[in-house]
Amino acid sequence: MAASADTSRDLVKQIRSHEVAIVELNNLPSSRAVYQKNGNIFFRTSAQRATTFEQRQLDATKAKLEKLNSP
């Protein structure tokens, strides 16, 4: 049960992190280049692509949390 609570807490932290990243990316001009971490390497990309990536990560993390909390 403690492992489940730790996992749940970690997923909530990841969700908040993705939400903050999305808000920050939305406040950048569309022409601005950003760096996105993929594995251990950072790649230059557009703010729009980085936002899309973060949104997909957010959706996947929310699904994991929902699955963990379902009976």
Secondary structure, 3 states (H helix, E strand, C coil): CHHHHHHHHHHHHHHHHHHHHHHHHHCCCCCCEEEEEECCEEEEEEHHHHHHHHHHHHHHHHHHHHHHHCC
